[in-house]
Amino acid sequence: MGTTVQILVDALALGGLYALIALGIGLIFSVLRLANFAHAELVTVSAYALFALSGSPAIMAFAGAVLLAVALAVLTERVAFRPLRAADPATLLIASFAVSMLIQKLLVFLVGSRPKPLDPLPFLSRPVTLGPVQVSALKLVTVATCAVLLVALTLFLKRTVFGLRMRAAAENFTMARLLGVRADAVILAAFALSGALAAVVALLFTAQTGFVQPRLGVLLVVIAFVATVIGGLGSLPGAVAGGFAVGVLATLLQAFLPEGLRPFREAFLFVAVILVLLWRPNGLFPARGLRERV
């Protein structure tokens, strides 16, 4: 019973993290058709901000990380992606790789390549007793935080005027512009939201791993891209569903694979992804407005 509950909590916690990253990626793709690989560096920079502010109260360190991630996301949109907005998707993709590598190398130059210890939420290190079982307090907080953020973002997208504009832009960007939606404001808001989500992921992930290093966000974002593709590129509900699906599958593979095969968990995960895409090439929830931007 205890093992089953622990596996369930681990699966939901990891799936929630992947869902938040996939949602940040999906927000950008839905309005700009940009597969933004530089999202990994938003997570990494947020983690280093937490490290730099580790002597401050947790809420202040987190606020600083959010502000830095949002500022960096907005800066990359304004400097790197806005001048290329009329270019083809391949050019935007190459630009995102360039931004990612630039930030990554700057981090190595400024702070070094060695991992640094980081525990931004030390008060969550104790287990919590739930009836006959004990589970990690950090994992429970991760599950709750991801659930609250996903509900809040859903309400924002469905109940606010700006959220409706973002959804309209995701469905048909050209028509939304013709109807008076301000393209620059929508795209800037999508980048700012993605930066804030990256800071949340950095906080929760570093609290679990206990370290930060310049490639911290790379593997997370690669797997989150897989989740986005599974869910359906351009579909925000699909990104969330894909994130949870990949997180649950990764946890189950870690729990039930023979010990000798566990180091190859990602290989089995990508095989499962290939099988899903052979069945549904456009993802589980393909976006209706998946067309190139003009």
C-alpha positions in Angstrom: 0.0 0.0 0.0 2.8 2.4 1.0 4.7 1.7 -2.2 1.7 2.2 -4.4 0.9 5.6 -2.8 4.5 6.7 -3.1 4.6 5.7 -6.8 1.3 7.6 -7.4 2.6 10.7 -5.7 5.9 10.5 -7.6 4.1 10.1 -10.9 1.8 13.0 -10.3 4.7 15.3 -9.1 6.9 14.5 -12.1 3.9 14.7 -14.5 3.0 18.1 -13.0 6.5 19.4 -13.6 6.5 18.2 -17.2 3.0 19.6 -17.7 4.1 23.1 -16.5 7.1 23.0 -18.8 5.1 21.7 -21.7 2.5 24.4 -21.1 5.2 27.1 -21.1 6.5 25.7 -24.4 2.9 25.3 -25.8 2.0 29.0 -25.0 4.8 30.2 -27.2 4.1 27.7 -30.0 0.4 28.4 -30.0 0.8 32.1 -30.7 4.1 32.2 -32.6 4.7 28.7 -34.0 8.1 28.8 -32.3 9.6 25.6 -30.7 11.5 27.6 -28.1 14.4 25.5 -27.0 15.7 28.5 -25.0 12.9 27.7 -22.5 15.5 25.4 -20.9 17.7 28.4 -20.0 14.8 30.2 -18.4 14.6 27.2 -16.0 18.4 27.2 -15.4 18.6 31.0 -14.9 15.8 30.9 -12.4 17.6 28.2 -10.5 20.8 30.3 -10.4 18.7 33.2 -9.2 17.5 31.0 -6.3 21.1 30.0 -5.6 22.2 33.7 -5.6 19.4 34.6 -3.2 19.7 31.5 -1.1 20.4 33.5 2.1 17.1 35.4 1.7 13.6 34.2 2.8 12.2 31.6 0.4 9.4 33.9 -0.8 11.9 36.7 -1.7 14.2 34.3 -3.5 11.3 32.9 -5.5 10.1 36.4 -6.3 13.5 37.3 -7.6 13.7 34.2 -9.7 10.3 34.9 -11.2 11.2 38.5 -12.0 14.5 37.5 -13.6 12.9 34.7 -15.7 10.1 36.9 -16.9 12.6 39.7 -17.8 14.8 37.3 -19.7 11.9 35.8 -21.5 10.6 39.2 -22.6 14.1 40.3 -23.6 14.7 37.3 -25.8 11.3 37.9 -27.5 12.1 41.5 -28.1 15.7 41.1 -29.2 15.9 37.7 -30.8 12.5 36.6 -32.0 10.5 39.8 -32.9 12.8 40.8 -35.7 12.4 37.3 -37.2 8.7 37.0 -36.7 8.0 37.0 -40.5 10.7 34.3 -41.1 9.9 30.7 -41.7 9.7 28.3 -38.7 13.1 26.7 -39.4 14.8 30.1 -39.0 13.0 30.7 -35.7 14.0 27.3 -34.5 17.7 28.0 -35.3 17.4 31.3 -33.5 16.0 29.5 -30.4 19.0 27.2 -30.4 21.3 30.1 -30.8 19.7 31.9 -27.8 19.9 28.7 -25.8 23.6 28.1 -26.4 24.4 31.8 -25.8 22.8 31.9 -22.4 24.2 28.5 -21.5 27.8 29.5 -22.4 27.4 32.8 -20.6 26.3 30.9 -17.4 29.4 28.7 -17.7 31.6 31.8 -18.1 30.0 33.6 -15.2 29.4 30.9 -12.6 31.4 27.9 -13.9 30.3 24.4 -15.0 30.4 22.6 -11.7 27.1 21.8 -9.9 26.3 23.9 -6.9 24.3 22.7 -3.9 20.9 24.3 -3.6 18.0 23.5 -1.3 15.4 26.4 -1.7 12.7 24.6 0.4 14.5 22.9 3.3 11.4 23.0 5.5 9.7 20.4 3.2 12.4 17.8 3.7 10.4 15.8 6.3 7.9 13.1 5.3 4.2 13.4 5.9 2.2 10.6 7.4 -1.1 9.8 5.6 -2.8 7.0 7.5 -0.5 4.0 7.3 2.0 5.4 4.8 4.6 8.2 4.7 5.2 10.3 1.6 7.5 13.2 0.8 6.1 16.6 1.8 7.9 18.1 -1.1 6.2 15.8 -3.6 2.8 16.6 -2.1 3.5 20.3 -2.3 4.7 19.8 -5.9 1.5 18.0 -6.8 -0.7 20.7 -5.1 1.3 23.6 -6.7 1.0 22.2 -10.2 -2.7 21.5 -9.7 -3.4 25.1 -8.5 -1.3 26.7 -11.3 -3.0 24.6 -14.0 -6.5 25.5 -12.6 -5.5 29.2 -12.3 -4.1 29.3 -15.9 -7.3 27.6 -17.2 -9.4 30.2 -15.5 -7.2 33.0 -16.8 -7.5 31.7 -20.4 -11.2 31.1 -20.2 -12.5 33.9 -17.9 -10.4 36.9 -18.6 -10.4 39.2 -21.7 -6.7 38.8 -22.2 -6.9 35.1 -21.8 -9.6 35.0 -24.5 -7.4 37.0 -26.8 -4.6 34.5 -26.3 -6.9 31.6 -27.1 -8.2 33.4 -30.2 -4.6 34.0 -31.3 -3.8 30.3 -30.7 -6.7 29.2 -32.8 -6.2 31.6 -35.7 -3.6 34.3 -35.3 -4.3 36.1 -38.6 -8.0 36.3 -38.0 -7.4 37.5 -34.4 -5.2 40.3 -35.6 -7.9 41.3 -38.2 -10.4 41.5 -35.3 -8.3 43.9 -33.3 -6.2 41.7 -31.1 -2.8 43.3 -30.5 -0.3 40.8 -31.7 2.7 42.2 -29.8 0.9 42.3 -26.5 -0.4 38.7 -26.8 3.1 37.3 -27.8 4.8 39.3 -25.0 2.3 38.0 -22.5 2.9 34.4 -23.6 6.6 34.9 -23.1 6.1 36.4 -19.7 3.9 33.6 -18.6 6.3 31.0 -19.9 9.1 32.7 -17.9 7.0 32.6 -14.7 6.2 28.9 -15.2 9.9 28.2 -15.7 10.7 29.8 -12.4 8.1 27.6 -10.6 9.6 24.5 -12.2 13.1 25.6 -11.2 12.0 26.0 -7.6 10.3 22.7 -7.4 12.9 20.7 -9.4 16.0 22.1 -7.5 14.2 21.4 -4.2 14.0 17.7 -5.3 17.5 17.4 -6.9 19.5 19.6 -4.4 21.8 21.1 -7.0 22.0 23.6 -9.9 24.3 23.5 -13.0 24.3 25.2 -16.4 22.5 22.3 -18.2 19.9 21.9 -15.5 16.9 22.7 -17.8 18.0 20.9 -20.9 16.8 17.3 -20.2 13.6 18.6 -18.6 12.8 20.7 -21.7 13.7 17.9 -24.1 11.3 15.5 -22.4 8.7 18.3 -22.1 8.9 18.8 -25.9 8.2 15.2 -26.3 5.2 15.7 -24.0 4.1 18.6 -26.2 4.3 16.6 -29.3 2.4 13.7 -27.8 -0.4 16.1 -26.6 -0.5 17.9 -29.9 1.6 20.9 -31.0 -0.3 24.1 -30.5 -2.9 22.6 -28.1 -2.6 23.9 -24.5 -4.8 21.1 -23.0 -2.8 18.6 -25.1 0.5 20.0 -23.6 -0.8 19.4 -20.1 -2.1 15.9 -20.9 1.1 15.0 -22.6 3.2 16.3 -19.6 1.2 14.1 -17.2 1.3 11.1 -19.5 5.1 11.3 -19.9 5.6 11.9 -16.2 3.5 9.0 -15.2 5.1 6.7 -17.7 8.6 7.7 -16.7 7.8 7.0 -13.0 6.2 3.6 -13.8 9.2 2.6 -15.9 11.6 3.6 -13.0 9.5 1.6 -10.6 8.9 -1.6 -12.5 11.8 -2.0 -14.9 14.5 -4.5 -13.8 17.3 -2.8 -12.0 19.7 -3.4 -14.8 17.5 -1.7 -17.3 16.6 1.4 -15.3 19.5 3.5 -16.6 17.9 3.1 -20.0 14.5 4.5 -18.9 14.6 7.3 -21.4 15.1 4.9 -24.2 12.0 2.9 -23.3 10.1 6.2 -22.9 11.0 7.4 -26.4 10.0 4.0 -27.8 6.6 4.5 -26.2 6.5 8.0 -27.7 7.2 6.6 -31.2 4.4 4.1 -30.8 1.9 6.8 -29.7 2.9 9.0 -32.7 2.5 6.0 -35.1 -1.0 5.7 -33.8 -1.8 9.5 -33.7 0.8 11.4 -35.8 -0.7 14.8 -34.9 -0.8 14.0 -31.1 -3.6 13.1 -28.8 -5.3 16.6 -29.0 -4.2 18.3 -32.2 -4.8 22.0 -32.4 -7.4 23.1 -34.9 -5.5 26.3 -35.9 -2.2 24.7 -36.7 -1.2 26.9 -39.7 1.9 28.8 -40.5 2.1 32.5 -39.5 2.2 35.1 -42.1 
